């Protein structure tokens, strides 16, 4: 996948979610799936651990946010990588 394309997708995700820090939202998104009972993210600093824990406290993404995430994936990511899965 093109690096600049990835940065564009990240910028749109930040705008959609109203944040500069996507990590808690990525963890929250994963935790929203019924098949997932735990996430084990990496962390090398106390601040990273605390940030990761906050993901469990975030509300679920709204249906509008989920649709926005899917639209960004479909626009920027799907054409270049989805066929590899």
BAFI-3210 file (N, C-alpha, C; in Angstrom, 3 decimals, decimal comma, padded with zeros to 6 digits):
// residues 85
n [1|2|3|4|5|6|7|8|9|10|11|12|13|14|15|16|17|18|19|20|21|22|23|24|25|26|27|28|29|30|31|32|33|34|35|36|37|38|39|40|41|42|43|44|45|46|47|48|49|50|51|52|53|54|55|56|57|58|59|60|61|62|63|64|65|66|67|68|69|70|71|72|73|74|75|76|77|78|79|80|81|82|83|84|85]
n.u [000,845|000,491|002,393|001,715|-000,975|-001,894|-001,393|-003,235|-005,637|-005,448|-005,551|-008,174|-009,559|-008,875|-010,169|-012,830|-013,258|-012,630|-010,159|-006,642|-005,347|-005,501|-005,229|-006,682|-009,235|-008,954|-008,475|-010,906|-012,659|-011,904|-012,614|-015,347|-016,288|-018,049|-016,741|-014,348|-012,734|-010,684|-007,969|-004,573|-002,550|000,600|002,993|005,406|005,800|004,535|002,574|001,570|000,340|-001,701|-003,115|-003,988|-005,703|-007,778|-009,219|-011,103|-012,916|-014,086|-017,036|-018,888|-018,229|-020,304|-023,081|-022,843|-020,149|-018,983|-019,838|-018,459|-015,784|-015,751|-016,238|-013,914|-012,004|-012,900|-012,472|-009,697|-008,061|-009,040|-008,888|-006,155|-005,218|-007,142|-007,723|-005,659|-006,219]
n.v [-001,173|002,238|004,655|007,411|007,290|005,807|007,672|009,609|008,231|007,874|010,552|011,160|009,367|010,421|012,901|012,050|010,780|012,768|013,161|013,159|010,973|007,809|005,306|004,410|004,294|002,431|000,147|000,068|-000,368|-002,954|-004,322|-004,153|-006,257|-009,253|-011,717|-011,220|-011,236|-010,192|-007,897|-007,638|-005,274|-003,820|-002,161|000,039|001,929|003,463|005,416|004,600|002,186|003,108|004,656|002,645|001,212|003,023|002,654|000,675|002,071|003,831|004,751|002,569|002,822|004,911|004,047|005,734|006,500|003,985|003,413|005,432|004,684|002,288|003,317|004,826|002,786|001,294|003,157|003,832|001,674|-000,984|-001,433|-001,906|-003,899|-005,758|-007,955|-009,655|-011,083]
n.w [000,000|-000,676|000,987|001,322|000,705|002,860|004,917|004,209|004,628|007,413|008,258|007,537|009,196|011,712|011,538|011,276|013,757|015,487|016,824|017,607|018,388|017,519|018,637|021,076|019,940|017,913|019,434|020,845|018,701|017,963|020,318|020,152|018,683|018,885|018,930|020,082|023,120|024,528|024,238|023,570|023,660|022,726|024,845|026,081|027,925|030,897|030,430|027,967|028,626|030,331|028,504|026,764|028,447|028,722|026,421|026,896|028,337|026,612|024,796|022,585|019,083|017,131|014,944|012,721|012,833|012,495|009,892|008,585|009,048|007,599|005,042|004,616|004,685|002,450|000,412|000,463|001,360|000,816|-002,107|-002,500|-000,748|000,149|-001,482|-000,930|001,310]
ca.u [000,000|001,212|002,546|000,931|-002,378|-002,140|-001,467|-004,510|-006,668|-005,304|-006,062|-009,645|-010,026|-008,756|-011,249|-014,089|-013,386|-012,367|-009,030|-005,316|-004,847|-006,402|-004,979|-007,815|-010,378|-008,666|-008,708|-012,358|-013,254|-011,649|-013,401|-016,770|-016,632|-018,462|-015,789|-013,143|-012,964|-009,547|-006,967|-003,289|-001,729|001,944|003,272|006,721|005,799|003,336|001,563|000,950|-000,556|-002,876|-003,856|-004,642|-006,793|-008,877|-010,012|-012,230|-013,861|-014,732|-018,284|-018,793|-018,362|-021,691|-023,282|-022,314|-018,691|-018,644|-020,028|-017,361|-014,574|-015,873|-016,096|-012,495|-011,357|-013,285|-011,914|-008,243|-007,322|-009,572|-008,392|-004,753|-004,830|-008,206|-007,639|-004,579|-006,700]
ca.v [000,000|003,494|005,337|008,649|006,870|005,457|008,912|010,252|007,477|008,202|011,915|011,106|008,707|011,400|013,883|011,353|010,476|013,972|012,927|012,982|009,692|006,751|004,026|003,942|004,008|001,162|-000,905|000,037|-000,993|-004,396|-004,838|-004,145|-007,503|-010,273|-012,829|-010,776|-011,053|-009,491|-007,358|-007,521|-004,321|-003,600|-000,901|000,034|003,011|003,523|006,247|003,789|001,240|003,870|005,005|001,432|000,885|003,952|002,155|-000,083|003,031|004,586|004,150|001,965|003,749|005,028|003,503|006,690|006,370|002,691|003,568|006,266|003,854|001,382|004,099|005,160|001,530|000,969|004,138|003,904|000,462|-002,175|-001,721|-002,309|-005,033|-006,708|-009,177|-010,485|-011,816]
ca.w [000,000|-000,781|002,276|001,309|000,743|004,253|005,695|003,873|005,343|008,829|008,446|007,474|010,416|012,804|011,380|011,556|015,178|016,264|017,713|017,023|018,883|017,058|019,310|021,876|019,076|017,245|020,436|021,094|017,522|018,084|021,438|019,799|017,996|019,846|018,961|020,785|024,550|025,107|023,331|024,259|022,908|023,236|025,532|026,713|028,917|031,734|029,763|026,913|029,298|030,775|027,286|026,279|029,369|028,455|025,303|027,444|028,904|025,536|024,300|021,260|017,964|016,692|013,594|011,745|012,850|011,879|008,445|008,127|009,036|006,457|003,809|004,468|004,296|001,065|-000,517|000,430|001,728|000,152|-003,461|-002,560|000,095|000,530|-002,287|-000,397|002,480]
c.u [000,889|001,210|001,681|-000,567|-002,781|-002,260|-002,769|-005,654|-006,632|-005,857|-007,588|-010,228|-009,963|-009,869|-012,598|-014,310|-013,088|-011,226|-007,727|-004,758|-005,828|-006,269|-006,161|-009,033|-010,177|-008,915|-010,197|-013,069|-013,081|-012,529|-014,904|-017,211|-016,913|-017,454|-014,518|-013,470|-011,824|-008,641|-005,682|-002,393|-000,344|002,055|004,641|006,839|004,486|002,228|000,848|-000,023|-001,833|-003,744|-004,624|-005,832|-008,010|-009,752|-011,235|-013,303|-014,586|-016,069|-018,027|-018,867|-019,823|-021,851|-022,729|-020,791|-018,257|-018,788|-018,900|-016,049|-014,604|-015,673|-014,636|-011,710|-011,639|-012,621|-010,399|-007,522|-007,751|-008,957|-006,958|-004,406|-005,895|-008,128|-006,545|-005,039|-007,256]
c.v [001,236|004,221|006,594|008,353|006,513|006,688|009,662|009,559|007,799|009,599|011,931|010,416|009,661|012,432|013,266|011,183|011,671|013,816|012,877|011,609|008,582|005,444|003,576|003,579|002,707|-000,003|-001,047|-000,675|-002,510|-004,997|-004,864|-005,444|-008,603|-011,414|-012,481|-010,559|-010,287|-009,003|-007,226|-006,593|-004,203|-002,254|-001,022|001,116|002,994|004,313|005,471|002,779|001,944|004,271|003,803|001,048|001,773|003,489|001,397|000,844|003,841|003,943|003,498|003,062|003,755|004,357|004,427|006,618|005,054|002,764|004,413|005,505|002,913|002,127|004,473|003,917|001,219|001,894|004,007|002,559|-000,754|-002,432|-002,257|-003,556|-006,105|-008,021|-010,120|-011,350|-013,095]
c.w [000,000|000,568|002,359|001,364|002,170|005,140|005,434|004,613|006,833|009,112|008,425|008,704|011,609|012,740|011,728|013,049|016,074|017,247|016,930|017,376|018,524|017,841|020,168|021,024|018,297|018,202|020,732|019,951|017,592|019,172|021,166|019,130|019,016|019,984|019,738|022,251|025,214|023,976|024,140|023,446|023,528|023,930|026,179|027,788|029,683|031,055|028,664|027,510|029,720|029,593|026,761|027,146|029,093|027,293|025,796|028,009|027,835|025,186|022,949|020,206|017,529|015,324|012,502|011,673|012,195|010,365|007,854|008,050|007,839|005,142|003,556|004,059|002,829|000,053|-000,659|000,574|000,917|-001,224|-003,503|-001,751|000,301|-000,251|-001,787|000,789|002,034]
res [x|x|x|x|x|x|x|x|x|x|x|x|x|x|x|x|x|x|x|x|x|x|x|x|x|x|x|x|x|x|x|x|x|x|x|x|x|x|x|x|x|x|x|x|x|x|x|x|x|x|x|x|x|x|x|x|x|x|x|x|x|x|x|x|x|x|x|x|x|x|x|x|x|x|x|x|x|x|x|x|x|x|x|x|x]
***
